[in-house]
C-alpha cells in the first residue's frame, strides 16, 4: 500500500525524518560504545560499554527500518524478529564473556569497596562482626 495523496506523502516524509533521527541516535550510541571499548582499561569495563551501547544502537536502526517499511506499506516481521534476537542474545553473550573472564581470573581495574572483602573490614574490639539488632 503506497500513499499517493498529499496527506499520505506528508506522513511518509514525517516517518522518514523520524527514521533518520533514529539512525542518527543509533549512530551516537554505537560511537559511544566504540569509544568505551577503546578507552576503558580492563576487560570487564570494555565488555560493559559496547554491549549496552550496541544494543541501543542496533535497536535504533531496527526501529528506523520498521518505520520505513511501514511508510512503504510492507510488513516488518523480519525486523521484529531481528530485534527480539538482538535483545535476547546480547545480554546472554555479555554474561558468558564476563564469566569466561572471571574463570580466567583476569584482574579488574575497578576499586573494591572496603567492606566487600571480609579480611579488609575494620574490626573493633568487642565486636563479633555481626550487626547489632535491637528489638
SVG drawing of the C-alpha trace seen along z (x, -y; Angstrom):
<svg xmlns="http://www.w3.org/2000/svg" viewBox="-5 -17 50 38">
<polyline fill="none" stroke="black" stroke-width="0.4" points="0.0,0.0 1.5,-3.3 0.2,-6.7 -0.4,-8.7 -2.4,-11.6 -0.8,-14.8 -1.7,-13.8 -0.1,-10.4 3.0,-11.9 3.4,-14.3 3.0,-11.4 5.6,-9.5 8.1,-12.4 7.4,-12.7 8.1,-8.9 11.3,-9.2 12.5,-12.1 11.8,-10.2 13.6,-7.2 16.6,-9.4 16.6,-10.8 16.6,-7.2 19.5,-6.3 21.5,-9.3 20.6,-8.5 21.7,-4.8 24.9,-6.0 25.6,-8.1 25.1,-5.1 27.3,-2.9 30.0,-5.6 29.9,-5.8 30.2,-2.1 33.2,-2.1 34.9,-4.9 34.2,-2.9 35.7,0.2 38.9,-1.7 39.2,-3.9 38.3,-1.6 41.2,0.1 40.2,3.7 38.1,6.4 35.1,6.0 34.7,2.3 35.4,2.9 32.7,5.5 30.1,3.2 30.3,0.2 29.8,2.0 27.1,4.4 24.9,1.7 25.5,-0.8 25.4,1.6 22.0,3.0 20.6,-0.5 22.3,-1.3 21.1,1.8 17.6,1.3 17.5,-2.3 18.5,-1.1 15.9,1.6 13.2,-0.8 14.1,-3.1 13.8,-0.2 10.4,0.7 9.2,-2.9 10.5,-3.0 8.8,0.4 5.6,-0.9 5.8,-4.1 6.2,-2.0 3.3,0.3 5.0,3.6 5.1,5.8 8.1,5.6 8.1,9.1 11.8,9.7 12.8,6.5 10.8,7.5 12.4,10.9 15.9,9.5 15.1,7.0 13.9,9.9 17.0,11.9 19.4,9.0 17.7,8.1 17.8,11.7 21.3,12.7 23.3,9.6 23.0,9.8 23.5,13.6 26.7,13.3 28.0,10.5 27.3,12.6 29.1,15.6 32.1,13.4 32.2,12.0 32.0,15.5 34.9,16.6 37.0,13.6 36.2,14.5 37.1,18.1 40.5,17.0 41.0,14.8 41.5,11.6 42.1,8.7 39.7,5.8 40.7,2.2 37.7,1.2 38.3,0.3 36.9,2.8 34.8,1.3 36.4,1.7 33.5,3.8 33.3,6.1 36.2,8.3 35.8,9.8 39.6,9.6 39.6,5.9 36.8,4.9 37.7,2.7 37.4,4.8 36.6,3.0 37.4,4.6 34.5,6.5 32.6,6.8 31.8,10.1 31.3,8.9 27.5,9.3 25.1,6.5 23.6,5.4 19.8,5.7 18.0,4.2 14.3,5.3"/>
</svg>
